[in-house]
Amino acid sequence: MTEPEQQPAALVENMLLLRHEDFDDLLDRAAERGAERCLAHLGLENGHAARDIRELRDLLEAWREARHTAWQTTIKVITTGLLAALVTIPRQSRGHSGCEPLKAAVRGR
């Protein structure tokens, strides 16, 4: 048995006939060119695209962490303020200054 003969591309009734391998090669080259154009359009064509994208991802992650921490801090400050207000308001409304134990100790002398 002999290997299949290499047949060049043929034009038949305005259709280009290609071998499967040639068609795959053509698709691969077209995909590479499209990807290169896309990267150039985004300004990432200089060979540092992978590093630039990693840095952008790191920056985005740092932003998300900072935002999360800011929300946590805000909630802690509000909660602490509300608790302090709840502890302080009842004593003032009863007319107590909070120093009654100290006054009683001074009177007892």
C-alpha positions as semicolon CSV with decimal commas, in nm:
position;residue;x (nm);y (nm);z (nm)
1;M;0,000;0,000;0,000
2;T;0,114;0,348;-0,069
3;E;0,055;0,665;0,127
4;P;-0,219;0,895;0,005
5;E;-0,088;1,136;-0,249
6;Q;-0,047;1,498;-0,151
7;Q;-0,310;1,686;-0,342
8;P;-0,292;2,059;-0,376
9;A;-0,594;2,274;-0,302
10;A;-0,838;2,272;-0,588
11;L;-1,100;2,521;-0,698
12;V;-1,422;2,350;-0,799
13;E;-1,732;2,551;-0,885
14;N;-1,610;2,854;-0,686
15;M;-1,532;2,634;-0,384
16;L;-1,184;2,575;-0,249
17;L;-1,122;2,213;-0,160
18;L;-0,859;2,157;0,109
19;R;-0,730;1,856;0,290
20;H;-0,835;1,836;0,655
21;E;-0,477;1,902;0,777
22;D;-0,444;2,209;0,553
23;F;-0,778;2,340;0,676
24;D;-0,668;2,294;1,040
25;D;-0,344;2,481;0,969
26;L;-0,540;2,761;0,805
27;L;-0,772;2,786;1,107
28;D;-0,477;2,791;1,348
29;R;-0,308;3,075;1,160
30;A;-0,632;3,272;1,141
31;A;-0,692;3,226;1,514
32;E;-0,337;3,343;1,597
33;R;-0,375;3,651;1,378
34;G;-0,710;3,730;1,538
35;A;-0,566;3,694;1,888
36;E;-0,271;3,917;1,798
37;R;-0,507;4,183;1,659
38;C;-0,721;4,164;1,972
39;L;-0,418;4,205;2,201
40;A;-0,294;4,495;1,987
41;H;-0,637;4,657;2,010
42;L;-0,620;4,627;2,392
43;G;-0,264;4,764;2,399
44;L;-0,114;4,433;2,511
45;E;0,081;4,340;2,200
46;N;0,433;4,409;2,324
47;G;0,497;4,064;2,470
48;H;0,423;4,165;2,827
49;A;0,054;4,082;2,804
50;A;0,065;3,792;3,050
51;R;0,252;3,997;3,310
52;D;0,021;4,296;3,258
53;I;-0,290;4,083;3,300
54;R;-0,147;3,923;3,618
55;E;-0,074;4,269;3,758
56;L;-0,426;4,385;3,673
57;R;-0,572;4,080;3,846
58;D;-0,356;4,145;4,153
59;L;-0,464;4,509;4,157
60;L;-0,829;4,411;4,130
61;E;-0,791;4,158;4,414
62;A;-0,622;4,423;4,632
63;W;-0,906;4,666;4,557
64;R;-1,165;4,405;4,656
65;E;-0,981;4,334;4,982
66;A;-0,955;4,704;5,064
67;R;-1,325;4,756;4,994
68;H;-1,415;4,455;5,211
69;T;-1,195;4,582;5,496
70;A;-1,345;4,932;5,468
71;W;-1,697;4,789;5,500
72;Q;-1,596;4,579;5,799
73;T;-1,439;4,881;5,969
74;T;-1,745;5,096;5,899
75;I;-1,977;4,835;6,046
76;K;-1,754;4,795;6,355
77;V;-1,744;5,171;6,414
78;I;-2,123;5,202;6,379
79;T;-2,183;4,903;6,606
80;T;-1,941;5,035;6,869
81;G;-2,105;5,378;6,855
82;L;-2,453;5,232;6,896
83;L;-2,347;5,015;7,188
84;A;-2,175;5,309;7,357
85;A;-2,490;5,517;7,309
86;L;-2,707;5,241;7,457
87;V;-2,483;5,212;7,761
88;T;-2,468;5,590;7,818
89;I;-2,831;5,694;7,752
90;P;-3,006;5,492;8,027
91;R;-2,776;5,629;8,300
92;Q;-2,835;5,987;8,193
93;S;-3,212;5,942;8,171
94;R;-3,226;5,815;8,534
95;G;-3,033;6,115;8,656
96;H;-2,727;5,915;8,748
97;S;-2,386;6,043;8,663
98;G;-2,226;5,704;8,688
99;C;-2,023;5,809;8,993
100;E;-2,267;5,691;9,265
101;P;-2,036;5,422;9,406
102;L;-1,759;5,679;9,441
103;K;-1,993;5,935;9,606
104;A;-2,120;5,673;9,850
105;A;-1,763;5,584;9,946
106;V;-1,681;5,952;10,007
107;R;-1,996;6,001;10,221
108;G;-1,915;5,693;10,425
109;R;-1,591;5,847;10,555
